[in-house]
Amino acid sequence: MPARRAEMAVIAQDLVSADAQATRGVLRFRAGPDTRERVAAFVAAERRCCSFLRMELREDPGALTLTVQGPAGSEPVVRELLAAFSARETAR
């Protein structure tokens, strides 16, 4: 977990916005090859430990968007995941 938190801190340096709505969260990052690689690695790791979450990573003009969707009852997990990034966004 400490290694994952450290990686989230690195990724969060490129976080532009985070929006959580119950079982769905959307994280937007500045576009860049390093950011894409890091976020893709994060998604792969999260899929192994939290397979109940659906994660979609897409490239938009000037941004990289990660959408996280969980089933009913996953609100605390989605909130915690987005909060881990958002806390670092405000700490910048």
PDB file with one MODEL, atoms N, CA, C and O in Angstrom:
MODEL        1
ATOM      1  N   MET A   1       0.811  -1.206   0.000  1.00  0.00           N
ATOM      2  CA  MET A   1       0.000   0.000   0.000  1.00  0.00           C
ATOM      3  C   MET A   1       0.854   1.271   0.000  1.00  0.00           C
ATOM      4  O   MET A   1       0.513   2.215  -0.713  1.00  0.00           O
ATOM      5  N   PRO A   2       1.946   1.338   0.765  1.00  0.00           N
ATOM      6  CA  PRO A   2       2.764   2.558   0.717  1.00  0.00           C
ATOM      7  C   PRO A   2       3.308   2.838  -0.680  1.00  0.00           C
ATOM      8  O   PRO A   2       3.375   3.996  -1.094  1.00  0.00           O
ATOM      9  N   ALA A   3       3.694   1.800  -1.408  1.00  0.00           N
ATOM     10  CA  ALA A   3       4.202   1.998  -2.776  1.00  0.00           C
ATOM     11  C   ALA A   3       3.097   2.528  -3.683  1.00  0.00           C
ATOM     12  O   ALA A   3       3.342   3.398  -4.519  1.00  0.00           O
ATOM     13  N   ARG A   4       1.883   2.006  -3.520  1.00  0.00           N
ATOM     14  CA  ARG A   4       0.768   2.483  -4.335  1.00  0.00           C
ATOM     15  C   ARG A   4       0.436   3.928  -4.008  1.00  0.00           C
ATOM     16  O   ARG A   4       0.165   4.720  -4.910  1.00  0.00           O
ATOM     17  N   ARG A   5       0.453   4.279  -2.734  1.00  0.00           N
ATOM     18  CA  ARG A   5       0.198   5.676  -2.329  1.00  0.00           C
ATOM     19  C   ARG A   5       1.257   6.611  -2.905  1.00  0.00           C
ATOM     20  O   ARG A   5       0.941   7.719  -3.338  1.00  0.00           O
ATOM     21  N   ALA A   6       2.505   6.167  -2.911  1.00  0.00           N
ATOM     22  CA  ALA A   6       3.591   6.978  -3.472  1.00  0.00           C
ATOM     23  C   ALA A   6       3.374   7.181  -4.965  1.00  0.00           C
ATOM     24  O   ALA A   6       3.581   8.281  -5.479  1.00  0.00           O
ATOM     25  N   GLU A   7       2.963   6.139  -5.657  1.00  0.00           N
ATOM     26  CA  GLU A   7       2.689   6.257  -7.093  1.00  0.00           C
ATOM     27  C   GLU A   7       1.509   7.187  -7.343  1.00  0.00           C
ATOM     28  O   GLU A   7       1.529   7.972  -8.291  1.00  0.00           O
ATOM     29  N   MET A   8       0.474   7.107  -6.496  1.00  0.00           N
ATOM     30  CA  MET A   8      -0.674   8.005  -6.628  1.00  0.00           C
ATOM     31  C   MET A   8      -0.239   9.454  -6.448  1.00  0.00           C
ATOM     32  O   MET A   8      -0.752  10.343  -7.127  1.00  0.00           O
ATOM     33  N   ALA A   9       0.691   9.697  -5.551  1.00  0.00           N
ATOM     34  CA  ALA A   9       1.186  11.061  -5.330  1.00  0.00           C
ATOM     35  C   ALA A   9       1.888  11.596  -6.572  1.00  0.00           C
ATOM     36  O   ALA A   9       1.745  12.770  -6.914  1.00  0.00           O
ATOM     37  N   VAL A  10       2.640  10.742  -7.240  1.00  0.00           N
ATOM     38  CA  VAL A  10       3.319  11.154  -8.472  1.00  0.00           C
ATOM     39  C   VAL A  10       2.279  11.442  -9.556  1.00  0.00           C
ATOM     40  O   VAL A  10       2.353  12.468 -10.233  1.00  0.00           O
ATOM     41  N   ILE A  11       1.321  10.547  -9.718  1.00  0.00           N
ATOM     42  CA  ILE A  11       0.281  10.729 -10.729  1.00  0.00           C
ATOM     43  C   ILE A  11      -0.531  11.988 -10.441  1.00  0.00           C
ATOM     44  O   ILE A  11      -0.877  12.727 -11.363  1.00  0.00           O
ATOM     45  N   ALA A  12      -0.835  12.235  -9.183  1.00  0.00           N
ATOM     46  CA  ALA A  12      -1.678  13.368  -8.796  1.00  0.00           C
ATOM     47  C   ALA A  12      -1.054  14.716  -9.133  1.00  0.00           C
ATOM     48  O   ALA A  12      -1.758  15.725  -9.172  1.00  0.00           O
ATOM     49  N   GLN A  13       0.232  14.751  -9.374  1.00  0.00           N
ATOM     50  CA  GLN A  13       0.868  16.015  -9.771  1.00  0.00           C
ATOM     51  C   GLN A  13       0.291  16.529 -11.091  1.00  0.00           C
ATOM     52  O   GLN A  13       0.337  17.728 -11.364  1.00  0.00           O
ATOM     53  N   ASP A  14      -0.248  15.630 -11.906  1.00  0.00           N
ATOM     54  CA  ASP A  14      -0.840  16.010 -13.176  1.00  0.00           C
ATOM     55  C   ASP A  14      -2.364  16.050 -13.138  1.00  0.00           C
ATOM     56  O   ASP A  14      -3.004  16.193 -14.179  1.00  0.00           O
ATOM     57  N   LEU A  15      -2.953  15.924 -11.942  1.00  0.00           N
ATOM     58  CA  LEU A  15      -4.400  15.942 -11.801  1.00  0.00           C
ATOM     59  C   LEU A  15      -4.932  17.350 -12.035  1.00  0.00           C
ATOM     60  O   LEU A  15      -4.444  18.321 -11.456  1.00  0.00           O
ATOM     61  N   VAL A  16      -5.940  17.440 -12.893  1.00  0.00           N
ATOM     62  CA  VAL A  16      -6.579  18.720 -13.190  1.00  0.00           C
ATOM     63  C   VAL A  16      -7.889  18.836 -12.420  1.00  0.00           C
ATOM     64  O   VAL A  16      -8.195  19.896 -11.875  1.00  0.00           O
ATOM     65  N   SER A  17      -8.675  17.738 -12.372  1.00  0.00           N
ATOM     66  CA  SER A  17      -9.943  17.780 -11.645  1.00  0.00           C
ATOM     67  C   SER A  17     -10.365  16.377 -11.234  1.00  0.00           C
ATOM     68  O   SER A  17      -9.946  15.379 -11.821  1.00  0.00           O
ATOM     69  N   ALA A  18     -11.203  16.332 -10.213  1.00  0.00           N
ATOM     70  CA  ALA A  18     -11.766  15.075  -9.723  1.00  0.00           C
ATOM     71  C   ALA A  18     -13.229  15.327  -9.387  1.00  0.00           C
ATOM     72  O   ALA A  18     -13.565  16.304  -8.717  1.00  0.00           O
ATOM     73  N   ASP A  19     -14.086  14.442  -9.855  1.00  0.00           N
ATOM     74  CA  ASP A  19     -15.519  14.575  -9.618  1.00  0.00           C
ATOM     75  C   ASP A  19     -16.073  13.221  -9.207  1.00  0.00           C
ATOM     76  O   ASP A  19     -15.950  12.240  -9.941  1.00  0.00           O
ATOM     77  N   ALA A  20     -16.685  13.173  -8.025  1.00  0.00           N
ATOM     78  CA  ALA A  20     -17.263  11.915  -7.538  1.00  0.00           C
ATOM     79  C   ALA A  20     -18.771  12.064  -7.409  1.00  0.00           C
ATOM     80  O   ALA A  20     -19.277  13.068  -6.908  1.00  0.00           O
ATOM     81  N   GLN A  21     -19.466  11.046  -7.871  1.00  0.00           N
ATOM     82  CA  GLN A  21     -20.920  11.002  -7.751  1.00  0.00           C
ATOM     83  C   GLN A  21     -21.320   9.579  -7.388  1.00  0.00           C
ATOM     84  O   GLN A  21     -21.427   8.720  -8.263  1.00  0.00           O
ATOM     85  N   ALA A  22     -21.536   9.331  -6.129  1.00  0.00           N
ATOM     86  CA  ALA A  22     -21.935   8.006  -5.615  1.00  0.00           C
ATOM     87  C   ALA A  22     -20.947   6.937  -6.049  1.00  0.00           C
ATOM     88  O   ALA A  22     -19.823   6.899  -5.548  1.00  0.00           O
ATOM     89  N   THR A  23     -21.343   6.068  -6.970  1.00  0.00           N
ATOM     90  CA  THR A  23     -20.496   4.940  -7.362  1.00  0.00           C
ATOM     91  C   THR A  23     -19.670   5.235  -8.616  1.00  0.00           C
ATOM     92  O   THR A  23     -19.115   4.318  -9.222  1.00  0.00           O
ATOM     93  N   ARG A  24     -19.588   6.494  -9.000  1.00  0.00           N
ATOM     94  CA  ARG A  24     -18.845   6.874 -10.211  1.00  0.00           C
ATOM     95  C   ARG A  24     -17.932   8.057  -9.913  1.00  0.00           C
ATOM     96  O   ARG A  24     -18.326   9.018  -9.252  1.00  0.00           O
ATOM     97  N   GLY A  25     -16.721   7.966 -10.410  1.00  0.00           N
ATOM     98  CA  GLY A  25     -15.779   9.065 -10.257  1.00  0.00           C
ATOM     99  C   GLY A  25     -15.048   9.315 -11.558  1.00  0.00           C
ATOM    100  O   GLY A  25     -14.789   8.390 -12.327  1.00  0.00           O
ATOM    101  N   VAL A  26     -14.718  10.576 -11.798  1.00  0.00           N
ATOM    102  CA  VAL A  26     -13.997  10.953 -13.008  1.00  0.00           C
ATOM    103  C   VAL A  26     -12.785  11.786 -12.598  1.00  0.00           C
ATOM    104  O   VAL A  26     -12.913  12.806 -11.922  1.00  0.00           O
ATOM    105  N   LEU A  27     -11.623  11.334 -13.018  1.00  0.00           N
ATOM    106  CA  LEU A  27     -10.365  12.038 -12.764  1.00  0.00           C
ATOM    107  C   LEU A  27      -9.820  12.511 -14.101  1.00  0.00           C
ATOM    108  O   LEU A  27      -9.752  11.737 -15.056  1.00  0.00           O
ATOM    109  N   ARG A  28      -9.433  13.775 -14.173  1.00  0.00           N
ATOM    110  CA  ARG A  28      -8.847  14.309 -15.405  1.00  0.00           C
ATOM    111  C   ARG A  28      -7.415  14.749 -15.116  1.00  0.00           C
ATOM    112  O   ARG A  28      -7.139  15.442 -14.138  1.00  0.00           O
ATOM    113  N   PHE A  29      -6.526  14.327 -15.990  1.00  0.00           N
ATOM    114  CA  PHE A  29      -5.101  14.616 -15.861  1.00  0.00           C
ATOM    115  C   PHE A  29      -4.610  15.380 -17.086  1.00  0.00           C
ATOM    116  O   PHE A  29      -5.178  15.262 -18.172  1.00  0.00           O
ATOM    117  N   ARG A  30      -3.545  16.169 -16.899  1.00  0.00           N
ATOM    118  CA  ARG A  30      -2.885  16.775 -18.044  1.00  0.00           C
ATOM    119  C   ARG A  30      -2.345  15.659 -18.926  1.00  0.00           C
ATOM    120  O   ARG A  30      -1.807  14.670 -18.427  1.00  0.00           O
ATOM    121  N   ALA A  31      -2.487  15.818 -20.225  1.00  0.00           N
ATOM    122  CA  ALA A  31      -2.025  14.792 -21.151  1.00  0.00           C
ATOM    123  C   ALA A  31      -0.505  14.768 -21.206  1.00  0.00           C
ATOM    124  O   ALA A  31       0.148  15.801 -21.056  1.00  0.00           O
ATOM    125  N   GLY A  32       0.041  13.605 -21.417  1.00  0.00           N
ATOM    126  CA  GLY A  32       1.476  13.432 -21.569  1.00  0.00           C
ATOM    127  C   GLY A  32       1.808  11.962 -21.541  1.00  0.00           C
ATOM    128  O   GLY A  32       1.119  11.188 -20.877  1.00  0.00           O
ATOM    129  N   PRO A  33       2.864  11.553 -22.257  1.00  0.00           N
ATOM    130  CA  PRO A  33       3.196  10.132 -22.315  1.00  0.00           C
ATOM    131  C   PRO A  33       3.540   9.532 -20.957  1.00  0.00           C
ATOM    132  O   PRO A  33       3.160   8.396 -20.676  1.00  0.00           O
ATOM    133  N   ASP A  34       4.252  10.271 -20.111  1.00  0.00           N
ATOM    134  CA  ASP A  34       4.585   9.746 -18.786  1.00  0.00           C
ATOM    135  C   ASP A  34       3.326   9.571 -17.938  1.00  0.00           C
ATOM    136  O   ASP A  34       3.174   8.576 -17.229  1.00  0.00           O
ATOM    137  N   THR A  35       2.436  10.545 -18.020  1.00  0.00           N
ATOM    138  CA  THR A  35       1.185  10.453 -17.259  1.00  0.00           C
ATOM    139  C   THR A  35       0.367   9.264 -17.735  1.00  0.00           C
ATOM    140  O   THR A  35      -0.157   8.506 -16.920  1.00  0.00           O
ATOM    141  N   ARG A  36       0.254   9.096 -19.035  1.00  0.00           N
ATOM    142  CA  ARG A  36      -0.526   7.960 -19.572  1.00  0.00           C
ATOM    143  C   ARG A  36       0.045   6.639 -19.084  1.00  0.00           C
ATOM    144  O   ARG A  36      -0.700   5.744 -18.684  1.00  0.00           O
ATOM    145  N   GLU A  37       1.356   6.518 -19.117  1.00  0.00           N
ATOM    146  CA  GLU A  37       2.006   5.277 -18.671  1.00  0.00           C
ATOM    147  C   GLU A  37       1.737   5.023 -17.187  1.00  0.00           C
ATOM    148  O   GLU A  37       1.413   3.902 -16.796  1.00  0.00           O
ATOM    149  N   ARG A  38       1.870   6.053 -16.372  1.00  0.00           N
ATOM    150  CA  ARG A  38       1.655   5.893 -14.923  1.00  0.00           C
ATOM    151  C   ARG A  38       0.206   5.555 -14.594  1.00  0.00           C
ATOM    152  O   ARG A  38      -0.071   4.667 -13.788  1.00  0.00           O
ATOM    153  N   VAL A  39      -0.728   6.288 -15.239  1.00  0.00           N
ATOM    154  CA  VAL A  39      -2.146   6.039 -14.958  1.00  0.00           C
ATOM    155  C   VAL A  39      -2.540   4.641 -15.450  1.00  0.00           C
ATOM    156  O   VAL A  39      -3.298   3.944 -14.775  1.00  0.00           O
ATOM    157  N   ALA A  40      -2.041   4.233 -16.599  1.00  0.00           N
ATOM    158  CA  ALA A  40      -2.342   2.890 -17.111  1.00  0.00           C
ATOM    159  C   ALA A  40      -1.815   1.818 -16.160  1.00  0.00           C
ATOM    160  O   ALA A  40      -2.492   0.817 -15.925  1.00  0.00           O
ATOM    161  N   ALA A  41      -0.617   2.013 -15.611  1.00  0.00           N
ATOM    162  CA  ALA A  41      -0.062   1.059 -14.641  1.00  0.00           C
ATOM    163  C   ALA A  41      -0.905   1.029 -13.374  1.00  0.00           C
ATOM    164  O   ALA A  41      -1.143  -0.038 -12.807  1.00  0.00           O
ATOM    165  N   PHE A  42      -1.358   2.199 -12.929  1.00  0.00           N
ATOM    166  CA  PHE A  42      -2.220   2.283 -11.753  1.00  0.00           C
ATOM    167  C   PHE A  42      -3.523   1.521 -11.995  1.00  0.00           C
ATOM    168  O   PHE A  42      -3.968   0.752 -11.143  1.00  0.00           O
ATOM    169  N   VAL A  43      -4.132   1.739 -13.166  1.00  0.00           N
ATOM    170  CA  VAL A  43      -5.380   1.062 -13.510  1.00  0.00           C
ATOM    171  C   VAL A  43      -5.174  -0.451 -13.511  1.00  0.00           C
ATOM    172  O   VAL A  43      -6.011  -1.186 -12.988  1.00  0.00           O
ATOM    173  N   ALA A  44      -4.086  -0.917 -14.084  1.00  0.00           N
ATOM    174  CA  ALA A  44      -3.806  -2.355 -14.116  1.00  0.00           C
ATOM    175  C   ALA A  44      -3.690  -2.921 -12.700  1.00  0.00           C
ATOM    176  O   ALA A  44      -4.213  -4.000 -12.420  1.00  0.00           O
ATOM    177  N   ALA A  45      -3.016  -2.208 -11.819  1.00  0.00           N
ATOM    178  CA  ALA A  45      -2.869  -2.670 -10.433  1.00  0.00           C
ATOM    179  C   ALA A  45      -4.210  -2.669  -9.705  1.00  0.00           C
ATOM    180  O   ALA A  45      -4.519  -3.604  -8.966  1.00  0.00           O
ATOM    181  N   GLU A  46      -5.005  -1.624  -9.915  1.00  0.00           N
ATOM    182  CA  GLU A  46      -6.309  -1.549  -9.254  1.00  0.00           C
ATOM    183  C   GLU A  46      -7.249  -2.641  -9.767  1.00  0.00           C
ATOM    184  O   GLU A  46      -8.053  -3.175  -9.003  1.00  0.00           O
ATOM    185  N   ARG A  47      -7.153  -2.968 -11.031  1.00  0.00           N
ATOM    186  CA  ARG A  47      -8.003  -4.030 -11.582  1.00  0.00           C
ATOM    187  C   ARG A  47      -7.684  -5.369 -10.938  1.00  0.00           C
ATOM    188  O   ARG A  47      -8.570  -6.210 -10.786  1.00  0.00           O
ATOM    189  N   ARG A  48      -6.427  -5.576 -10.559  1.00  0.00           N
ATOM    190  CA  ARG A  48      -6.054  -6.834  -9.901  1.00  0.00           C
ATOM    191  C   ARG A  48      -6.619  -6.908  -8.486  1.00  0.00           C
ATOM    192  O   ARG A  48      -7.061  -7.971  -8.051  1.00  0.00           O
ATOM    193  N   CYS A  49      -6.608  -5.798  -7.773  1.00  0.00           N
ATOM    194  CA  CYS A  49      -7.055  -5.853  -6.376  1.00  0.00           C
ATOM    195  C   CYS A  49      -8.536  -5.528  -6.206  1.00  0.00           C
ATOM    196  O   CYS A  49      -9.159  -5.982  -5.246  1.00  0.00           O
ATOM    197  N   CYS A  50      -9.099  -4.761  -7.111  1.00  0.00           N
ATOM    198  CA  CYS A  50     -10.506  -4.331  -6.987  1.00  0.00           C
ATOM    199  C   CYS A  50     -11.239  -4.618  -8.295  1.00  0.00           C
ATOM    200  O   CYS A  50     -11.698  -3.700  -8.976  1.00  0.00           O
ATOM    201  N   SER A  51     -11.342  -5.882  -8.631  1.00  0.00           N
ATOM    202  CA  SER A  51     -11.920  -6.265  -9.920  1.00  0.00           C
ATOM    203  C   SER A  51     -13.397  -5.887 -10.057  1.00  0.00           C
ATOM    204  O   SER A  51     -13.943  -5.917 -11.161  1.00  0.00           O
ATOM    205  N   PHE A  52     -14.042  -5.533  -8.952  1.00  0.00           N
ATOM    206  CA  PHE A  52     -15.448  -5.124  -9.013  1.00  0.00           C
ATOM    207  C   PHE A  52     -15.613  -3.718  -9.580  1.00  0.00           C
ATOM    208  O   PHE A  52     -16.723  -3.324  -9.938  1.00  0.00           O
ATOM    209  N   LEU A  53     -14.510  -2.948  -9.666  1.00  0.00           N
ATOM    210  CA  LEU A  53     -14.561  -1.605 -10.243  1.00  0.00           C
ATOM    211  C   LEU A  53     -14.316  -1.687 -11.748  1.00  0.00           C
ATOM    212  O   LEU A  53     -13.451  -2.434 -12.205  1.00  0.00           O
ATOM    213  N   ARG A  54     -15.081  -0.921 -12.505  1.00  0.00           N
ATOM    214  CA  ARG A  54     -14.809  -0.774 -13.935  1.00  0.00           C
ATOM    215  C   ARG A  54     -14.032   0.523 -14.107  1.00  0.00           C
ATOM    216  O   ARG A  54     -14.435   1.569 -13.598  1.00  0.00           O
ATOM    217  N   MET A  55     -12.934   0.451 -14.815  1.00  0.00           N
ATOM    218  CA  MET A  55     -12.102   1.625 -15.047  1.00  0.00           C
ATOM    219  C   MET A  55     -11.900   1.809 -16.539  1.00  0.00           C
ATOM    220  O   MET A  55     -11.531   0.879 -17.257  1.00  0.00           O
ATOM    221  N   GLU A  56     -12.149   3.018 -16.984  1.00  0.00           N
ATOM    222  CA  GLU A  56     -11.967   3.352 -18.390  1.00  0.00           C
ATOM    223  C   GLU A  56     -10.991   4.515 -18.482  1.00  0.00           C
ATOM    224  O   GLU A  56     -11.196   5.558 -17.862  1.00  0.00           O
ATOM    225  N   LEU A  57      -9.948   4.333 -19.245  1.00  0.00           N
ATOM    226  CA  LEU A  57      -8.939   5.364 -19.457  1.00  0.00           C
ATOM    227  C   LEU A  57      -9.023   5.786 -20.914  1.00  0.00           C
ATOM    228  O   LEU A  57      -8.900   4.961 -21.819  1.00  0.00           O
ATOM    229  N   ARG A  58      -9.234   7.076 -21.133  1.00  0.00           N
ATOM    230  CA  ARG A  58      -9.306   7.543 -22.516  1.00  0.00           C
ATOM    231  C   ARG A  58      -8.541   8.859 -22.664  1.00  0.00           C
ATOM    232  O   ARG A  58      -8.377   9.628 -21.716  1.00  0.00           O
ATOM    233  N   GLU A  59      -8.088   9.076 -23.879  1.00  0.00           N
ATOM    234  CA  GLU A  59      -7.387  10.313 -24.199  1.00  0.00           C
ATOM    235  C   GLU A  59      -8.377  11.268 -24.842  1.00  0.00           C
ATOM    236  O   GLU A  59      -9.030  10.934 -25.831  1.00  0.00           O
ATOM    237  N   ASP A  60      -8.478  12.447 -24.275  1.00  0.00           N
ATOM    238  CA  ASP A  60      -9.298  13.519 -24.805  1.00  0.00           C
ATOM    239  C   ASP A  60      -8.337  14.615 -25.273  1.00  0.00           C
ATOM    240  O   ASP A  60      -7.158  14.578 -24.921  1.00  0.00           O
ATOM    241  N   PRO A  61      -8.809  15.585 -26.052  1.00  0.00           N
ATOM    242  CA  PRO A  61      -7.922  16.676 -26.462  1.00  0.00           C
ATOM    243  C   PRO A  61      -7.325  17.389 -25.237  1.00  0.00           C
ATOM    244  O   PRO A  61      -8.042  18.021 -24.462  1.00  0.00           O
ATOM    245  N   GLY A  62      -6.023  17.277 -25.085  1.00  0.00           N
ATOM    246  CA  GLY A  62      -5.329  17.957 -24.000  1.00  0.00           C
ATOM    247  C   GLY A  62      -5.492  17.353 -22.625  1.00  0.00           C
ATOM    248  O   GLY A  62      -5.023  17.928 -21.643  1.00  0.00           O
ATOM    249  N   ALA A  63      -6.147  16.203 -22.528  1.00  0.00           N
ATOM    250  CA  ALA A  63      -6.380  15.600 -21.208  1.00  0.00           C
ATOM    251  C   ALA A  63      -6.441  14.082 -21.308  1.00  0.00           C
ATOM    252  O   ALA A  63      -6.684  13.503 -22.367  1.00  0.00           O
ATOM    253  N   LEU A  64      -6.215  13.484 -20.180  1.00  0.00           N
ATOM    254  CA  LEU A  64      -6.347  12.040 -20.009  1.00  0.00           C
ATOM    255  C   LEU A  64      -7.438  11.854 -18.966  1.00  0.00           C
ATOM    256  O   LEU A  64      -7.337  12.400 -17.868  1.00  0.00           O
ATOM    257  N   THR A  65      -8.479  11.095 -19.287  1.00  0.00           N
ATOM    258  CA  THR A  65      -9.624  10.950 -18.392  1.00  0.00           C
ATOM    259  C   THR A  65      -9.742   9.508 -17.910  1.00  0.00           C
ATOM    260  O   THR A  65      -9.776   8.567 -18.702  1.00  0.00           O
ATOM    261  N   LEU A  66      -9.803   9.365 -16.597  1.00  0.00           N
ATOM    262  CA  LEU A  66     -10.012   8.067 -15.971  1.00  0.00           C
ATOM    263  C   LEU A  66     -11.387   8.076 -15.312  1.00  0.00           C
ATOM    264  O   LEU A  66     -11.653   8.875 -14.414  1.00  0.00           O
ATOM    265  N   THR A  67     -12.254   7.181 -15.769  1.00  0.00           N
ATOM    266  CA  THR A  67     -13.578   7.038 -15.167  1.00  0.00           C
ATOM    267  C   THR A  67     -13.599   5.734 -14.381  1.00  0.00           C
ATOM    268  O   THR A  67     -13.227   4.678 -14.891  1.00  0.00           O
ATOM    269  N   VAL A  68     -14.038   5.828 -13.136  1.00  0.00           N
ATOM    270  CA  VAL A  68     -14.122   4.678 -12.244  1.00  0.00           C
ATOM    271  C   VAL A  68     -15.592   4.481 -11.901  1.00  0.00           C
ATOM    272  O   VAL A  68     -16.256   5.405 -11.432  1.00  0.00           O
ATOM    273  N   GLN A  69     -16.091   3.286 -12.133  1.00  0.00           N
ATOM    274  CA  GLN A  69     -17.500   2.980 -11.860  1.00  0.00           C
ATOM    275  C   GLN A  69     -17.572   1.710 -11.027  1.00  0.00           C
ATOM    276  O   GLN A  69     -16.931   0.709 -11.343  1.00  0.00           O
ATOM    277  N   GLY A  70     -18.351   1.764  -9.972  1.00  0.00           N
ATOM    278  CA  GLY A  70     -18.521   0.598  -9.124  1.00  0.00           C
ATOM    279  C   GLY A  70     -19.980   0.205  -9.010  1.00  0.00           C
ATOM    280  O   GLY A  70     -20.866   0.986  -9.357  1.00  0.00           O
ATOM    281  N   PRO A  71     -20.235  -1.000  -8.528  1.00  0.00           N
ATOM    282  CA  PRO A  71     -21.616  -1.444  -8.321  1.00  0.00           C
ATOM    283  C   PRO A  71     -22.224  -0.763  -7.093  1.00  0.00           C
ATOM    284  O   PRO A  71     -21.524  -0.095  -6.333  1.00  0.00           O
ATOM    285  N   ALA A  72     -23.500  -0.938  -6.915  1.00  0.00           N
ATOM    286  CA  ALA A  72     -24.160  -0.416  -5.722  1.00  0.00           C
ATOM    287  C   ALA A  72     -23.418  -0.918  -4.485  1.00  0.00           C
ATOM    288  O   ALA A  72     -23.046  -2.089  -4.406  1.00  0.00           O
ATOM    289  N   GLY A  73     -23.212  -0.038  -3.539  1.00  0.00           N
ATOM    290  CA  GLY A  73     -22.494  -0.394  -2.317  1.00  0.00           C
ATOM    291  C   GLY A  73     -21.006  -0.075  -2.364  1.00  0.00           C
ATOM    292  O   GLY A  73     -20.312  -0.196  -1.354  1.00  0.00           O
ATOM    293  N   SER A  74     -20.512   0.331  -3.528  1.00  0.00           N
ATOM    294  CA  SER A  74     -19.079   0.625  -3.650  1.00  0.00           C
ATOM    295  C   SER A  74     -18.755   2.099  -3.411  1.00  0.00           C
ATOM    296  O   SER A  74     -17.620   2.527  -3.619  1.00  0.00           O
ATOM    297  N   GLU A  75     -19.731   2.861  -2.981  1.00  0.00           N
ATOM    298  CA  GLU A  75     -19.525   4.301  -2.773  1.00  0.00           C
ATOM    299  C   GLU A  75     -18.299   4.611  -1.915  1.00  0.00           C
ATOM    300  O   GLU A  75     -17.517   5.486  -2.288  1.00  0.00           O
ATOM    301  N   PRO A  76     -18.098   3.930  -0.779  1.00  0.00           N
ATOM    302  CA  PRO A  76     -16.922   4.248   0.042  1.00  0.00           C
ATOM    303  C   PRO A  76     -15.595   4.008  -0.683  1.00  0.00           C
ATOM    304  O   PRO A  76     -14.641   4.763  -0.497  1.00  0.00           O
ATOM    305  N   VAL A  77     -15.534   2.976  -1.492  1.00  0.00           N
ATOM    306  CA  VAL A  77     -14.301   2.657  -2.212  1.00  0.00           C
ATOM    307  C   VAL A  77     -14.018   3.717  -3.272  1.00  0.00           C
ATOM    308  O   VAL A  77     -12.887   4.188  -3.397  1.00  0.00           O
ATOM    309  N   VAL A  78     -15.040   4.089  -4.032  1.00  0.00           N
ATOM    310  CA  VAL A  78     -14.876   5.112  -5.073  1.00  0.00           C
ATOM    311  C   VAL A  78     -14.491   6.438  -4.428  1.00  0.00           C
ATOM    312  O   VAL A  78     -13.584   7.117  -4.910  1.00  0.00           O
ATOM    313  N   ARG A  79     -15.163   6.811  -3.355  1.00  0.00           N
ATOM    314  CA  ARG A  79     -14.855   8.062  -2.646  1.00  0.00           C
ATOM    315  C   ARG A  79     -13.421   8.075  -2.143  1.00  0.00           C
ATOM    316  O   ARG A  79     -12.711   9.070  -2.293  1.00  0.00           O
ATOM    317  N   GLU A  80     -13.000   6.972  -1.547  1.00  0.00           N
ATOM    318  CA  GLU A  80     -11.639   6.882  -1.002  1.00  0.00           C
ATOM    319  C   GLU A  80     -10.594   6.988  -2.112  1.00  0.00           C
ATOM    320  O   GLU A  80      -9.576   7.661  -1.953  1.00  0.00           O
ATOM    321  N   LEU A  81     -10.848   6.334  -3.210  1.00  0.00           N
ATOM    322  CA  LEU A  81      -9.923   6.375  -4.333  1.00  0.00           C
ATOM    323  C   LEU A  81      -9.771   7.803  -4.863  1.00  0.00           C
ATOM    324  O   LEU A  81      -8.653   8.277  -5.069  1.00  0.00           O
ATOM    325  N   LEU A  82     -10.885   8.477  -5.081  1.00  0.00           N
ATOM    326  CA  LEU A  82     -10.813   9.852  -5.577  1.00  0.00           C
ATOM    327  C   LEU A  82     -10.228  10.797  -4.536  1.00  0.00           C
ATOM    328  O   LEU A  82      -9.497  11.725  -4.884  1.00  0.00           O
ATOM    329  N   ALA A  83     -10.536  10.575  -3.284  1.00  0.00           N
ATOM    330  CA  ALA A  83      -9.999  11.429  -2.222  1.00  0.00           C
ATOM    331  C   ALA A  83      -8.481  11.314  -2.134  1.00  0.00           C
ATOM    332  O   ALA A  83      -7.803  12.295  -1.829  1.00  0.00           O
ATOM    333  N   ALA A  84      -7.950  10.141  -2.396  1.00  0.00           N
ATOM    334  CA  ALA A  84      -6.497   9.956  -2.349  1.00  0.00           C
ATOM    335  C   ALA A  84      -5.815  10.838  -3.385  1.00  0.00           C
ATOM    336  O   ALA A  84      -4.735  11.368  -3.126  1.00  0.00           O
ATOM    337  N   PHE A  85      -6.427  11.005  -4.552  1.00  0.00           N
ATOM    338  CA  PHE A  85      -5.875  11.896  -5.567  1.00  0.00           C
ATOM    339  C   PHE A  85      -6.193  13.353  -5.241  1.00  0.00           C
ATOM    340  O   PHE A  85      -5.316  14.210  -5.346  1.00  0.00           O
ATOM    341  N   SER A  86      -7.419  13.642  -4.850  1.00  0.00           N
ATOM    342  CA  SER A  86      -7.845  15.015  -4.603  1.00  0.00           C
ATOM    343  C   SER A  86      -7.101  15.671  -3.457  1.00  0.00           C
ATOM    344  O   SER A  86      -6.831  16.871  -3.505  1.00  0.00           O
ATOM    345  N   ALA A  87      -6.765  14.906  -2.428  1.00  0.00           N
ATOM    346  CA  ALA A  87      -6.013  15.464  -1.300  1.00  0.00           C
ATOM    347  C   ALA A  87      -4.682  16.000  -1.775  1.00  0.00           C
ATOM    348  O   ALA A  87      -4.207  17.027  -1.290  1.00  0.00           O
ATOM    349  N   ARG A  88      -4.080  15.306  -2.724  1.00  0.00           N
ATOM    350  CA  ARG A  88      -2.799  15.755  -3.250  1.00  0.00           C
ATOM    351  C   ARG A  88      -2.990  16.933  -4.197  1.00  0.00           C
ATOM    352  O   ARG A  88      -2.100  17.771  -4.341  1.00  0.00           O
ATOM    353  N   GLU A  89      -4.171  16.997  -4.851  1.00  0.00           N
ATOM    354  CA  GLU A  89      -4.443  18.120  -5.743  1.00  0.00           C
ATOM    355  C   GLU A  89      -4.454  19.424  -4.950  1.00  0.00           C
ATOM    356  O   GLU A  89      -3.878  20.419  -5.388  1.00  0.00           O
ATOM    357  N   THR A  90      -5.107  19.428  -3.785  1.00  0.00           N
ATOM    358  CA  THR A  90      -5.180  20.637  -2.988  1.00  0.00           C
ATOM    359  C   THR A  90      -3.875  20.911  -2.256  1.00  0.00           C
ATOM    360  O   THR A  90      -3.636  22.044  -1.838  1.00  0.00           O
ATOM    361  N   ALA A  91      -3.035  19.913  -2.094  1.00  0.00           N
ATOM    362  CA  ALA A  91      -1.772  20.107  -1.381  1.00  0.00           C
ATOM    363  C   ALA A  91      -0.689  20.711  -2.275  1.00  0.00           C
ATOM    364  O   ALA A  91       0.357  21.127  -1.778  1.00  0.00           O
ATOM    365  N   ARG A  92      -0.927  20.763  -3.590  1.00  0.00           N
ATOM    366  CA  ARG A  92       0.078  21.304  -4.505  1.00  0.00           C
ATOM    367  C   ARG A  92       0.316  22.754  -4.294  1.00  0.00           C
ATOM    368  O   ARG A  92       1.136  23.353  -4.989  1.00  0.00           O
TER     369      ARG A  92
ENDMDL
END
